[in-house]
Amino acid sequence: LHFVSWNVNPLMDESNKPMGVIISGHDITDIKQAQEKLDIIFSHTNEVYFMHDIKLRFTYISPNSEKMFGFMPSNIVKSSWQTLLTKSKSNLFWKNLKNNALNKGERQETYTLEMKHKDGSKFIAKVVESPVKDMQGNISGMVGAIRDVTAQQKAEEELQDKIDMLEKFKKFSVGRELKMIELKKKIERYEE
């Protein structure tokens, strides 16, 4: 099985009347197979991979977008990055990070956002992205990955709650122990 990209161009005579067509084909089997392999890889990871232009409009988003956001890739491409964000105050800093990366042309540190599913429910995501340059060296957009870390963050918060509770217990028990030592000393002095 081969995939071929066909080009069809009219062939004109001297009086500019069509007298036929010129058809040429180019075998794109390798390109098609590489794309299929990438799609398989992207659909079996936990991340959503994306590209957006300098106006923050998606130009590509991997098939996992349906799992993560509830949207098919075709529903996200050409839409703004902001359509996937909640209005949380914690999301206010992302635009500065993106602008900084786009202006300096440097990869930015991983950052956390509150994002939303198609149904409006919220989740926490880690985003890592890097600027992309065109052939002339101008920044043409960004590529990156989004990972849902809601469960991880919840587990970390629960762990921190338990650590805080243990610290309080430790302070209470150490304080109680100190009071017991003090009481023993008072009893000993009283007995003397």
TAJO-V832625 format. One record per residue. N is the residue number from 1. RES is the residue in one small letter. SS is DSSP state (A for helix, B for strand, O for the rest). OMEGA is omega in radians with two decimals (* if undefined). Layout:
N:RES:SS:OMEGA  N:RES:SS:OMEGA
//
This chain:
1:l:O:3.12  2:h:O:3.04  3:f:O:-3.09  4:v:B:3.02  5:s:B:-3.08  6:w:B:3.01  7:n:B:3.13  8:v:B:3.14  9:n:B:3.13  10:p:B:3.05  11:l:B:-3.04  12:m:B:3.05  13:d:O:-3.08  14:e:O:3.13  15:s:O:3.08  16:n:O:3.05  17:k:O:3.14  18:p:B:3.09  19:m:B:3.12  20:g:B:3.13  21:v:B:3.01  22:i:B:-3.11  23:i:B:3.07  24:s:B:-3.13  25:g:B:-3.14  26:h:B:-3.13  27:d:B:3.14  28:i:O:-3.12  29:t:A:-3.13  30:d:A:3.13  31:i:A:-3.13  32:k:A:3.13  33:q:A:3.09  34:a:A:3.12  35:q:A:3.13  36:e:A:3.11  37:k:A:3.09  38:l:A:3.12  39:d:A:3.11  40:i:A:3.12  41:i:A:-3.10  42:f:A:-3.10  43:s:A:-3.14  44:h:O:3.07  45:t:O:3.11  46:n:O:-3.10  47:e:B:2.94  48:v:B:3.12  49:y:B:-3.07  50:f:B:2.95  51:m:B:2.99  52:h:B:-3.13  53:d:B:-3.08  54:i:O:3.06  55:k:O:3.08  56:l:O:3.05  57:r:B:-3.14  58:f:B:3.03  59:t:B:3.06  60:y:B:2.97  61:i:B:-3.03  62:s:O:-3.09  63:p:O:3.13  64:n:O:3.11  65:s:A:3.13  66:e:A:3.11  67:k:A:-3.04  68:m:A:-3.02  69:f:A:-3.06  70:g:O:3.14  71:f:O:2.98  72:m:O:3.11  73:p:A:-3.12  74:s:A:3.10  75:n:A:-3.11  76:i:A:-3.12  77:v:O:-3.10  78:k:O:3.07  79:s:O:-3.08  80:s:B:3.05  81:w:A:-3.06  82:q:A:-3.13  83:t:A:-3.12  84:l:A:-3.09  85:l:B:2.99  86:t:O:3.12  87:k:O:-3.14  88:s:O:3.09  89:k:A:-3.14  90:s:A:3.14  91:n:A:-3.05  92:l:O:-3.04  93:f:O:-3.01  94:w:A:-3.09  95:k:A:3.08  96:n:A:3.12  97:l:A:3.14  98:k:A:3.14  99:n:A:3.11  100:n:A:3.14  101:a:A:-3.14  102:l:A:-3.13  103:n:A:-3.09  104:k:A:-3.11  105:g:O:-3.11  106:e:O:3.07  107:r:O:3.13  108:q:O:3.13  109:e:O:3.07  110:t:O:3.12  111:y:B:-3.07  112:t:B:3.11  113:l:B:2.94  114:e:B:-3.09  115:m:B:-3.11  116:k:B:3.04  117:h:O:3.10  118:k:O:-3.13  119:d:O:3.10  120:g:O:3.11  121:s:O:-3.01  122:k:B:3.02  123:f:B:-3.14  124:i:B:-3.11  125:a:B:2.97  126:k:B:-3.12  127:v:B:3.01  128:v:B:-3.11  129:e:B:-3.12  130:s:B:3.08  131:p:B:3.09  132:v:B:3.14  133:k:B:3.08  134:d:O:-3.07  135:m:O:-3.14  136:q:O:3.13  137:g:O:3.11  138:n:O:3.12  139:i:B:-3.09  140:s:B:3.14  141:g:B:-3.11  142:m:B:2.95  143:v:B:-3.14  144:g:B:-3.13  145:a:B:3.11  146:i:B:3.11  147:r:B:3.08  148:d:B:-3.12  149:v:O:-3.10  150:t:A:-3.11  151:a:A:3.13  152:q:A:-3.13  153:q:A:3.11  154:k:A:3.12  155:a:A:3.12  156:e:A:3.11  157:e:A:3.11  158:e:A:3.10  159:l:A:3.13  160:q:A:3.08  161:d:A:3.13  162:k:A:3.10  163:i:A:3.10  164:d:A:-3.14  165:m:A:3.10  166:l:A:3.09  167:e:A:3.11  168:k:A:3.12  169:f:A:3.13  170:k:A:3.13  171:k:A:3.13  172:f:A:-3.08  173:s:A:3.08  174:v:A:3.10  175:g:A:3.12  176:r:A:3.14  177:e:A:3.12  178:l:A:3.11  179:k:A:3.11  180:m:A:3.11  181:i:A:3.14  182:e:A:3.12  183:l:A:3.11  184:k:A:3.13  185:k:A:3.13  186:k:A:3.12  187:i:A:3.12  188:e:A:3.12  189:r:A:3.12  190:y:A:3.11  191:e:A:3.12  192:e:O:*
//
